[in-house]
Amino acid sequence: MLNKKLAKRLKQLREERGLTLEKLAYENGLAKGNLSEIEKGKVDPKLSTLGRIAEGLGISLKDLITF
């Protein structure tokens, strides 16, 4: 359930910023496939990965995980 909420929030934020999965992944040293799995709610990401995603979106980690 929590993964699904995070997935929805991540996709929403990424799309609001006009970023593709490829661009967000590449610019933050993440694997596109891993980022895709996070966005689908299929994996439980590490805190460090969430931090890199938040940084790539230009937001705090708190803002990423507040839903």
N, C-alpha and C positions, 0 to 999 in steps of 0.2 A: 504494500500500500504506500509506504513512504517513498519507495523507488519510483512509483508511478507519479506521485506528486512532484518529486524532484524532476522527473523526466519532462513533465508538462511545463514546469517553470523554466527549465533550461531552454527548451525549444522556443517558448514564447519570448524569452529575453534575447536569444540569438536572432530570431526572425525580426524582432523590433529594431535590432541594430543592423539589419541587412547583411548578416554574416552567413556564409555557407558553412556546412560542417567542415569542408576542406580548409577553408580560410581560418576558422577558429582553431582547428586542430594544428595546422601547420605553424601558425604564428605563436603557438603556445607549447610546442614540442609534444603534442599529443598524437596518438594514432587515430586516424579518422574512424576506423572500425570500432575502436574502444569508445570514442565519443558518441558514435551512433548507437551503440549498445546501451550507453548511459541514457541517451535521449529516449530510447524505447523502454526504459525501466527494467532492462534484462540483467543488469549487473549492479553490484553494490560498490560504488567508487570509493577509493581511498580519500581521506581528508586532503592529502597533498594534491591530488588530482582535482578535487573540487576547488581548491585554492587557485590552481592554475587556470581553471575555467573562469572563475570569478574575475581574476585579473584580466583575462582576455576579453571579458565582457565589459570591463571598466567599472566593476562594482565590488563591494565588499563580499566576503564569504557569507557574512550574516544576511546580506540582501539576497544572495543566491538561495539560501536554504530557508528563508522565511516565506511560507506560503499559507 
